[in-house]
Amino acid sequence: QVQLVESGGGLVQAGGSLRLSCAASGRTFSTYVMGWFRQRPGKEREFVAAISWSGGRTYYADSVKARFAISRDNNKNTVYLRMNSLKPEDTAVYYCAAVSSAYDSRISYPTEYDSWGQGTQVTVSS
């Protein structure tokens, strides 16, 4: 497992942008699949985006496709989530997660991930 710490959340107006960061500890970060999930008030945790260990493959929920971009820097042990054109419905606690490997068909399942950060709040005002 790796330890994960998210940062970059905050309050932004609709249409604005934020970049979340997730710093990981451990020398094996570059071998992990990394994901971003979010949990809106009263809702279950949902998949937002994921990225393969090399960064060569990315995956997105339909609700954020074309607005959000996931990336990683294995030299800095950090994964990012760039969020553009934010909407009030993007308001949630955003979590970073890691897993050593995952099938493409299951990469959006929270249960596949075994390391989680503490979350960072993103609030989008209308």
C-alpha positions as CSV (number, residue, x, y, z in Angstrom):
1,Q,0.0,0.0,0.0
2,V,0.9,3.6,-0.4
3,Q,0.0,6.7,1.7
4,L,-1.8,9.3,-0.2
5,V,-2.4,13.0,0.6
6,E,-4.7,15.2,-1.5
7,S,-4.5,18.9,-1.9
8,G,-5.9,21.7,-4.0
9,G,-9.5,21.7,-3.2
10,G,-11.4,24.9,-2.4
11,L,-14.3,27.1,-3.4
12,V,-14.7,28.2,-7.0
13,Q,-17.4,29.7,-9.1
14,A,-19.2,27.8,-11.8
15,G,-17.2,27.8,-14.9
16,G,-13.9,28.0,-13.0
17,S,-11.0,25.6,-12.7
18,L,-9.1,23.8,-10.0
19,R,-6.2,21.4,-10.0
20,L,-6.1,18.7,-7.4
21,S,-2.9,17.0,-6.4
22,C,-2.3,13.7,-4.7
23,A,1.2,13.1,-3.3
24,A,2.1,9.5,-2.6
25,S,4.7,7.9,-0.4
26,G,6.7,4.8,-1.3
27,R,9.1,3.9,-4.0
28,T,6.6,1.8,-6.0
29,F,4.3,4.7,-6.9
30,S,5.2,4.4,-10.5
31,T,3.8,0.8,-10.6
32,Y,0.4,1.8,-9.3
33,V,-2.9,2.5,-11.1
34,M,-4.2,5.8,-9.7
35,G,-7.8,6.9,-9.5
36,W,-9.8,9.9,-8.5
37,F,-13.2,9.4,-6.9
38,R,-15.7,11.8,-5.4
39,Q,-18.5,11.6,-2.9
40,R,-21.3,14.2,-3.0
41,P,-23.5,14.8,0.0
42,G,-25.9,11.9,0.5
43,K,-24.5,10.0,-2.4
44,E,-22.2,7.0,-2.8
45,R,-18.6,7.4,-3.7
46,E,-18.3,7.5,-7.5
47,F,-15.6,7.2,-10.1
48,V,-14.2,10.3,-11.7
49,A,-11.0,9.3,-13.5
50,A,-8.1,6.9,-13.5
51,I,-4.7,6.6,-15.1
52,S,-2.4,3.6,-15.8
53,W,1.0,3.2,-14.2
54,S,2.8,4.7,-17.2
55,G,0.2,7.4,-17.8
56,G,-0.4,6.0,-21.2
57,R,-4.0,5.1,-20.6
58,T,-6.6,7.3,-19.0
59,Y,-10.2,6.6,-18.1
60,Y,-13.1,9.1,-17.3
61,A,-16.6,9.1,-16.1
62,D,-19.0,10.3,-18.7
63,S,-20.0,13.2,-16.5
64,V,-16.5,14.7,-16.5
65,K,-15.1,13.6,-19.9
66,A,-13.8,16.6,-21.9
67,R,-13.8,18.8,-18.7
68,F,-11.4,17.0,-16.4
69,A,-7.9,15.7,-17.1
70,I,-5.9,13.2,-15.1
71,S,-2.1,13.1,-15.3
72,R,0.8,11.8,-13.2
73,D,4.4,12.6,-12.6
74,N,6.2,9.5,-11.5
75,N,9.3,11.4,-10.7
76,K,7.4,13.5,-8.1
77,N,5.1,10.6,-6.9
78,T,2.1,12.8,-7.7
79,V,-1.1,12.4,-9.6
80,Y,-3.2,15.4,-10.7
81,L,-6.7,16.1,-11.6
82,R,-7.3,19.2,-13.7
83,M,-10.9,20.3,-13.5
84,N,-12.3,22.8,-16.0
85,S,-15.7,24.2,-16.6
86,L,-16.8,23.3,-13.1
87,K,-20.4,22.9,-12.3
88,P,-22.3,23.1,-9.0
89,E,-22.9,19.4,-9.3
90,D,-19.2,18.8,-9.2
91,T,-19.3,19.8,-5.5
92,A,-18.0,16.9,-3.5
93,V,-15.2,15.5,-1.5
94,Y,-12.6,14.2,-3.9
95,Y,-10.5,11.2,-3.0
96,C,-7.3,9.9,-4.5
97,A,-6.9,6.1,-4.6
98,A,-4.2,3.6,-5.6
99,V,-4.1,-0.1,-6.6
100,S,-1.2,-2.2,-7.8
101,S,-3.2,-3.5,-10.8
102,A,-6.7,-3.5,-12.1
103,Y,-8.6,-4.8,-15.1
104,D,-9.9,-2.1,-17.4
105,S,-13.4,-3.3,-16.8
106,R,-13.1,-2.8,-13.1
107,I,-11.0,0.4,-12.9
108,S,-14.0,2.5,-12.0
109,Y,-15.0,0.3,-9.0
110,P,-13.9,1.8,-5.6
111,T,-13.6,-1.7,-4.2
112,E,-10.7,-2.4,-6.5
113,Y,-8.5,0.2,-4.8
114,D,-6.7,-0.6,-1.5
115,S,-5.1,2.8,-0.6
116,W,-7.1,6.0,-0.1
117,G,-6.3,9.6,0.8
118,Q,-8.3,11.6,3.3
119,G,-10.1,13.6,0.7
120,T,-10.2,17.3,-0.3
121,Q,-13.4,19.4,-0.5
122,V,-14.3,21.0,-3.8
123,T,-17.2,23.4,-3.7
124,V,-18.6,25.0,-6.8
125,S,-20.9,28.0,-6.3
126,S,-23.6,28.9,-8.9
